[in-house]
Amino acid sequence: MKFNTKAIHAGQKPEETTGAVMPPVFQTSTYAQKAPNDNQGYDYARVGNPTRTALEKMIAGLENADECACFSSGVGAIDAVIKTLRPGDHVISTNDLYGGTYRLFTQVFEPYGIEFTFVDMTRTEEIEKAVKKNTKLIWIETPTNPLLRIIDIKAAAKIAHKAGALSVVDNTFASPYLQQPLELGADAVMHSTTKYLGGHSDVIGGAVATSNKELMEKLRFQVKTSGAVPGPMDCYLTLRGIKTLHVRVERSVQNAKKIAAFLQDHPKVESLYYPGLKSHPQHELAKKQMSDFGAMVSFSLKDDSVEAASAFMSNTKIFTLAESLGGVESLISHPASMTHGSIPKAVREKAGLMDSLIRLSVGIEDAEDLISDLKQAF
Ligand SMILES: *Cc1c(COP(=O)(O)O)cnc(C)c1O
């Protein structure tokens, strides 16, 4: 099956007792057993739920993975991956990382004895240099948030394998429609399904998909044991969102390209970050490893101050000032004070995340209206 067909049908079949085309919301905490341990594949809903199974099969299908485990949030999914490691293990990741991931790594897992090194992963040699005897995981996020840098998944996965480590890609920003990390050699893909997969800003969720049996066994153990599981209604909403993933992302990308072209010529814009621009430092790599350039656009202002950025963001009428991304509606955010507020200013600026940086999550409204909105906000 090709992608658009999979987005509707992967792993789905009509419900057996009624023929319901969409999976019912199995709102139950437990399941009747015929005799102890004689059940129909489900015993307790922390461990499994048929609505969740339908979602897991769908995401596995979209990522070309054998299996997927779903979680109650994206960070819940990341938490489960890191818990497959042990104290003394070492993780390499990028210095331009989602703020919540950085916080989880440095404030929860570092104190428990897992070591992290953050490098500029757009430079493959930096990843190689960071490898140590105890390196067990390379955590890749590409395009990165919010600077939309592109990391070479194939090269990073190769380094991981040479080191006997796993490579996991946070594919939230691209979505499986635009980027297929397992095809590029990664061992697992993680999603905040809150974003493009859910797509309607109405549900929080996370997922990890992989064909690595040993890793999936450990993740299922985490599902059962740490219990960051999504409820059936959340799974249903996410699954419903996924069915239009390809249509939504395609339109968002079209709009993002038009907006990037508008911002590129604007006299008040200092730097523009969009992988689709020829001037983007990893444009060629983006062209190679993604099927299109995504719908996130970031830019900084000539007047590099929090005040100038705040004034601009308060002026937009269609772009809603809010955290998150990947929904049908366009959002605008200020990484330095919002999503990346937990990263110290010095660390932030070293990574190029300036005070006036503004991030757009471009939705599926009319591009003309979105551009007029930005025009009047300037
Ligand atoms: C939002 C996000 C997360 C965290 O996901 P939640 O669903 O908010 O817990 C992780 N990585 C990236 C790239 C994100 O955008």
The ligand as an SDF file (V2000), in Angstrom:
LIG
                    3D

 15 15  0  0  0  0  0  0  0  0999 V2000
    5.6560   18.4730   21.4820 C   0  0  0  0  0  0  0  0  0  0  0  0
    6.9060   17.7500   21.2380 C   0  0  0  0  0  0  0  0  0  0  0  0
    7.3340   16.7410   22.1030 C   0  0  0  0  0  0  0  0  0  0  0  0
    6.5890   16.3980   23.3790 C   0  0  0  0  0  0  0  0  0  0  0  0
    5.3410   15.8860   23.1170 O   0  0  0  0  0  0  0  0  0  0  0  0
    4.0630   16.0790   24.1100 P   0  0  0  0  0  0  0  0  0  0  0  0
    2.9960   15.3700   23.3810 O   0  0  0  0  0  0  0  0  0  0  0  0
    3.8400   17.5420   24.2420 O   0  0  0  0  0  0  0  0  0  0  0  0
    4.4380   15.4600   25.4050 O   0  0  0  0  0  0  0  0  0  0  0  0
    8.5010   16.0790   21.7850 C   0  0  0  0  0  0  0  0  0  0  0  0
    9.2190   16.3860   20.6810 N   0  0  0  0  0  0  0  0  0  0  0  0
    8.8350   17.3570   19.8420 C   0  0  0  0  0  0  0  0  0  0  0  0
    9.6600   17.6440   18.6410 C   0  0  0  0  0  0  0  0  0  0  0  0
    7.6780   18.0770   20.0800 C   0  0  0  0  0  0  0  0  0  0  0  0
    7.3140   19.0490   19.2510 O   0  0  0  0  0  0  0  0  0  0  0  0
  1  2  1  0
  2  3  1  0
  2 14  2  0
  3  4  1  0
  3 10  2  0
  4  5  1  0
  5  6  1  0
  6  7  2  0
  6  8  1  0
  6  9  1  0
 10 11  1  0
 11 12  2  0
 12 13  1  0
 12 14  1  0
 14 15  1  0
M  END
$$$$
